[in-house]
Amino acid sequence: MSAMDGIDILVSEVGPRDGLQSIAPIMPIEAKKAWITAEAAAGVREIEVGSFVPARILPQLADTREVVTHALTIPGLTVAVLVPNARGAEAALEAGAHKITLPLSVSETHSLRNLRRTHAQVLEEARAIAGMIAALPTERRPHFEGSLSTAFGCTLEGAIPDAQIARLAEGLMAAGCDEVGLSDTTGFADPAAVKRLIALVRGTVGNAALTGIHLHNTRGLGLANALAALECGLTTLDSSLGGLGGCPFAPGASGNIVTEDLVFMLEAMGLRTGIDIDRLVAVREILAAAVPGEPLYGFIPDAGVPLGFNRAADRQPIKEVA
């Protein structure tokens, strides 16, 4: 696995977007800012801070531009956002986001429900976004990811044919995306499916074009699926503090991987995340106070780390016995 500034695995926090869009309460802007600031201080290097969608659709994310403005003041933080179309991307570019993700549901039924667009229309939006990015000075161009949503199955259509997934992955890259990502929007994935789909997509667009995956823990396989992705060489894993999240337009979708548990697993395996687990767990207090009554999940916050646990970066190399 390639190292990134001393980091083996990039844990991308998606709670401020995927988590908050899935709950009814609207988190106050100051609490969002405090959450993002505290997670960055704990060592989280990338945070998806919101989505540029119409406020009437997701009022929970209506303040995304202000959140982006705040997040950009945090040194070393990659500020990521999700956009549903070219109009949202234009707003993201104006705000100065470092990374833009456009979701393309491989299930066309879900695409119509989620974005109100066919596959062909989403690919056209991708081309328009790529054109806007290309028109910017090099130093202002954000990273552009096309996310293959519902890739492991859809609650509306069921299994999606491999040929369709491969065609859409190729279409996103041809449209101008820098990379594609896999998303288990509905929590259908299992470790074998993760390995098979990674091989399928990489076989279509190349290894460098697929480095990250977005997994849910809907059926309790989130960390097992993350491990399978690691074994295939992926280096970016999405997760959400406290396990907040799901998709409001995919019935039955719930539960992102818990960031705290994911970080513990990675560090326990000797993989460096750059994240301080104790400081990360403490950030939960901000969520608990800002959205009281919303359940927060995770084993590490309850059980704590084992006695004598050391972060991967603090460990001394094991000396070989002659």
Secondary structure as the mmCIF struct_conf table of DSSP 4:
data_model
#
loop_
_struct_conf.conf_type_id
_struct_conf.id
_struct_conf.beg_label_comp_id
_struct_conf.beg_label_asym_id
_struct_conf.beg_label_seq_id
_struct_conf.end_label_comp_id
_struct_conf.end_label_asym_id
_struct_conf.end_label_seq_id
STRN STRN1 MET A 4 MET A 4
TURN_TY1_P TURN_TY1_P1 ASP A 5 GLY A 6
STRN STRN2 ILE A 7 ILE A 7
BEND BEND1 ASP A 8 ILE A 9
STRN STRN3 LEU A 10 GLU A 13
HELX_RH_PI_P HELX_RH_PI_P1 GLY A 15 GLY A 19
HELX_RH_3T_P HELX_RH_3T_P1 LEU A 20 SER A 22
BEND BEND2 ILE A 23 PRO A 25
HELX_LH_PP_P HELX_LH_PP_P1 ILE A 26 PRO A 28
HELX_RH_AL_P HELX_RH_AL_P1 ILE A 29 ALA A 41
TURN_TY1_P TURN_TY1_P2 ALA A 42 GLY A 43
STRN STRN4 GLU A 46 SER A 51
TURN_TY1_P TURN_TY1_P3 ALA A 55 ILE A 57
HELX_RH_3T_P HELX_RH_3T_P2 PRO A 59 LEU A 61
TURN_TY1_P TURN_TY1_P4 ALA A 62 ASP A 63
HELX_RH_AL_P HELX_RH_AL_P2 THR A 64 ALA A 71
TURN_TY1_P TURN_TY1_P5 LEU A 72 THR A 73
BEND BEND3 ILE A 74 ILE A 74
TURN_TY1_P TURN_TY1_P6 PRO A 75 GLY A 76
STRN STRN5 THR A 78 LEU A 82
BEND BEND4 PRO A 84 ASN A 85
HELX_RH_AL_P HELX_RH_AL_P3 ALA A 86 ALA A 95
TURN_TY1_P TURN_TY1_P7 GLY A 96 GLY A 96
BEND BEND5 HIS A 98 HIS A 98
STRN STRN6 LYS A 99 SER A 105
BEND BEND6 VAL A 106 SER A 107
HELX_RH_AL_P HELX_RH_AL_P4 GLU A 108 ASN A 114
TURN_TY1_P TURN_TY1_P8 LEU A 115 LEU A 115
BEND BEND7 ARG A 116 ARG A 116
HELX_RH_AL_P HELX_RH_AL_P5 HIS A 119 ALA A 134
TURN_TY1_P TURN_TY1_P9 ALA A 135 ALA A 135
BEND BEND8 LEU A 136 LEU A 136
HELX_RH_3T_P HELX_RH_3T_P3 THR A 138 ARG A 140
HELX_LH_PP_P HELX_LH_PP_P2 ARG A 141 PRO A 142
STRN STRN7 HIS A 143 SER A 149
TURN_TY1_P TURN_TY1_P10 THR A 150 PHE A 152
STRN STRN8 CYS A 154 CYS A 154
TURN_TY1_P TURN_TY1_P11 THR A 155 GLU A 157
STRN STRN9 GLY A 158 GLY A 158
BEND BEND9 ALA A 159 ALA A 159
HELX_RH_AL_P HELX_RH_AL_P6 ASP A 162 ALA A 175
TURN_TY1_P TURN_TY1_P12 GLY A 176 GLY A 176
BEND BEND10 ASP A 178 ASP A 178
STRN STRN10 GLU A 179 SER A 183
TURN_TY1_P TURN_TY1_P13 THR A 185 THR A 186
BEND BEND11 GLY A 187 GLY A 187
HELX_RH_AL_P HELX_RH_AL_P7 PRO A 191 VAL A 205
HELX_RH_3T_P HELX_RH_3T_P4 ASN A 207 ALA A 209
STRN STRN11 LEU A 210 HIS A 214
STRN STRN12 HIS A 216 HIS A 216
TURN_TY1_P TURN_TY1_P14 THR A 218 ARG A 219
BEND BEND12 GLY A 220 GLY A 220
HELX_RH_AL_P HELX_RH_AL_P8 GLY A 222 GLU A 231
TURN_TY1_P TURN_TY1_P15 CYS A 232 GLY A 233
STRN STRN13 THR A 236 SER A 239
STRN STRN14 SER A 240 SER A 240
HELX_RH_3T_P HELX_RH_3T_P5 LEU A 241 GLY A 243
STRN STRN15 GLY A 246 GLY A 246
TURN_TY1_P TURN_TY1_P16 PRO A 248 PHE A 249
BEND BEND13 ALA A 250 ALA A 250
TURN_TY1_P TURN_TY1_P17 PRO A 251 GLY A 252
STRN STRN16 SER A 254 SER A 254
STRN STRN17 ASN A 256 ASN A 256
HELX_LH_PP_P HELX_LH_PP_P3 ILE A 257 ILE A 257
STRN STRN18 VAL A 258 VAL A 258
HELX_RH_AL_P HELX_RH_AL_P9 THR A 259 ALA A 268
TURN_TY1_P TURN_TY1_P18 MET A 269 GLY A 270
HELX_RH_AL_P HELX_RH_AL_P10 ILE A 277 ALA A 282
TURN_TY1_P TURN_TY1_P19 VAL A 283 VAL A 283
HELX_RH_AL_P HELX_RH_AL_P11 ARG A 284 ALA A 290
BEND BEND14 VAL A 291 VAL A 291
TURN_TY1_P TURN_TY1_P20 PRO A 292 GLY A 293
BEND BEND15 PHE A 299 PHE A 299
HELX_RH_AL_P HELX_RH_AL_P12 ILE A 300 ALA A 303
HELX_LH_PP_P HELX_LH_PP_P4 VAL A 305 PRO A 306
TURN_TY1_P TURN_TY1_P21 LEU A 307 GLY A 308
HELX_RH_3T_P HELX_RH_3T_P6 ALA A 312 ASP A 314
HELX_LH_PP_P HELX_LH_PP_P5 ARG A 315 VAL A 321
#
